Amino acid sequence: MFFKTVHIGVLLIFYLASVQSQSCSGKRCGDCLIFEGCAWCKDPEYSFNRCATESQTTSNGCRQVVRRGSHGVQIIRNNEFSDGGPGMEPVQIKPQRVKIKLVPNILFRNLQVFYKIARNFPLDLYFLNDPSYTMKALIARLNALAYDIADEIAKLTTDFRFGLGTAMDKVIWPFTRVDPLFLAYPCGSPSIQCDKPYSFLHRQSLTSNITKFKNAVNDVNTTANQDITEGLFDGLMQVMVCGDRIGWRKKARRMVIYATDINFHQSGDGRFANILEPNDGLCHLNDAGKYTMAEIQDYPSVGQIVQKARENNINIIFVIGGNDNTAVRSLFYDSLAAILPGGINNASALSPDASDILSIVGNNYRRLRETVKIVTSGVPEELIMGLYSNCKTGGRTLDRTDTCTGLTIDKWANFTVYLVSNLTVCPEKRDFIFTLFPEGLEERVEIEVEHVCECKCQLEPEAEPNSTKCNNQGTYECGVCHCNVGWSGDTCECDERGTEAEACGTDSGICNNAGNCTCGRCECFDGYSGDRCECNDLDCPSDNGLLCGGPDHGQCSCGACVCNSTYTGEVCDCSTSADSCRDNNGTICTGNGNCECGKCRCEVGFRGDVCDRCQHCPGICENNNNCVECVGFNQGPFNTTDCSEKCQNVEVVSLLQDSAGENETSTSCTLQDNSGCLIEFNVYDSDGGQYVKVKSWKRCPPGPADPLTVGLGLSGAIFLVGLLLLLIWKLLTMLYDKMEYSKFESEIQNPAWEKSENPIYKECVTTVQNPLHDAECIKDPEGLVNNEEEKILKDA
């Protein structure tokens, strides 16, 4: 049994899908109408299928059509809300008991459940404390604030009780030192008042006497263990399951204040002390209130703690003290609190002096009181259920939720219950009860559900038991006979009270275990035949996944294929017709092969369905030239339309593969186009057909030189050479001018003056040498001349 909560849309989708996926069938009216959209015809002389859609039955002439009924709801107990108090029982949820007549596979949403906080709802509050030295401040503060806590709780309810217990750890190594000195003085000195080590001690049952509770708190002394982790889970389990010893009331909110400053031992840790027996989740308290199985059974697991908290409606509040309480809470207790009942999703932090214990208790009780989560128990597998409320939408629309928060004395919560059954046949057990209840409380809404599978015509007085219409051996209902046990047939005329072995028995069983013995005859299952269903009509060889090649080829009869006239062979796979082997001219296999079993067996070098393709015959390349040019290079005689229609088997590739695939051959071809370029392509031929791959580029020969290009190139070269020579001449001229200018500047800056004749000066006296002058004169001409010059100068 389990509970499914789903969205209304999912429920409706499931409902519609279940309706559409089912066909109308059933030999009785109730079996037929289990599906939405189906109807039953109860006309006595109706010759068609009685179970069909309503439109089919009416079109077939049915006058008495039986249609599906509707759901029914009956409120059996609906006590009004009550705040409780002295002599009064509180009531927080209503109605308390409901009966639903549920029609299969139709969505039901006609039940509302209401929840309202009772002003004086009983509260049982149990304090489970860690008695270690580091938690002694809590004990002292709890003793000092006992009356204040009572006053705080009294603001919310006047009916409350307090209880007390302390838990430390198993008194066994390595959890606790077991030497005699430590066991006698676990706090280290006889002068320190300290209790001997123990696992769990129930100190005070739930009581409304606050003084008595305070005295129990005052009697708590510290104690010690060996390791850091402590064993409060042992005590928590006993608090939850020892209801009579603790004093839990049946109709009260049950709270446990679990106070510590360290993490917990859990299932499996007991192996360190060789404790292998698992925790049994039962009560083991002696008369003194001590847990007696601590050193025998392992610690409880987290799963056991959660399970027992749900079973016993315990709300656990984790209160974590110590300097490292933030880390301890986040690592160990917050995640545990989130999966426990009550909706308190995290642990509470306790201050070092425990002064905030009053507010922790009060605030957590308010949170529990002002939150309701509706859970279920006992919902059968065939039932899908959803809860919806408007508490989160401000009362405007329904929203899928099972939880409402922020409730007050005057603010209610209402939940609408949605149900739909998932049935293909009516179950044998048609009545069941499941419950709705607020998590953590004992109040219940019991919902009794009855699957309504019968039609009214199946019930008396309309139905006729042992009717003469049924040979006095059956009930006449809804136009047909429903036979008594041992009788069958349309009018219950078949007596089946004899043994089946006598009528239908074989060495292999009744009807060879391949049929039913009906009225002394074997009615064989599908695939079997014969008087005793001895023939297996499914035990034949198959061709292409079909028995005996399928009904067009043959049929399986008693384990052997019986072929039709046009097929032969063990599996009827060989066609006797040669029509499939003829080519367009009517020639068998194009004259290139033989027709065997309706298929051509081609001669070497030929392939195709009718052996019409020759891989190495002339024309295999030429036949593809036009398509190759068209697809590969958008050229050739084909236009775009011809190309797309005739060349669908051609593709362009960057590289041609020489090798062909399995069961295919390839031919390498070269085509020279009108421009003299060579185009390479391969033709591949296989049983699936012929396809072509074209290389994406072609090889073209070099063309004649272009005169314009040559002229322009030559002119450009001459121009560039002239431009280069001009630049060189200009560069040399500039260098020479620069050198001359530098020389001129040097002579100006450094002049060198000397006597020299003016090359353009002409003397006024001309000297002519007489060639006839004697030799003496000639011997000293320089003196003569000089003398003459002196005379002339003097005269001048």
Protein Blocks (a to p, Z undefined) as FASTA:
>chain_A
ZZddddfklmmmmmmmmmmmpccedjbfklmmmpghiacdfbfklcbdfbdcfklmmmno
pabdcdddddddddfbdcdddebiehiacdfbdcfbdcddddehiacffbccdddddfkl
ccdddddddfbfklmmmmmmmmmmmmmmmmmmmmmoccdcddddddfbdcddfkbccbfk
lmmmmnopaklccddddfbdcfbdcdfblklmmmmmmmpccdddfblbdcklmmmmmmmm
mmmlnopafbbcdddddddfbdcddehjlmmnopabdcehiacddfkopafklmmpccdd
fklmmmmmmmnopacddddedjklmmmmmmmmmmmmmmpghjiabdcdddfklmmmmmmm
mmmmmmmmmpccdddehiafklccddddfklnnomaccddfbdehiafklccdddddddd
ddfbdcfblcdcdddddehiabdcdddddddfbcfklpcfkbcghifkloopacceehia
cddehiacjkopacckbcfklmmgcfkbghhipacceehiacddehiacjkopaccklcc
deehiahhiaklmcceehiacddfkbgcjkopacfbfklmpcfkopahhlpacceehiac
ddehiacjkopacfkbghklmmmmmmmmmmmnopajbdfklmmmmmmmbccdfbdcfbdc
ehiacdddddddfkopacdddddddfkbccddddfbdcdddddddfklmmmmmmmmmmmm
mmmmmmmmmmmmmmmmmmmmmmmmmmmmmccddddddfkbccfbdcdddfkbcfklmmmm
mlmmmmmmmmmmmmZZ
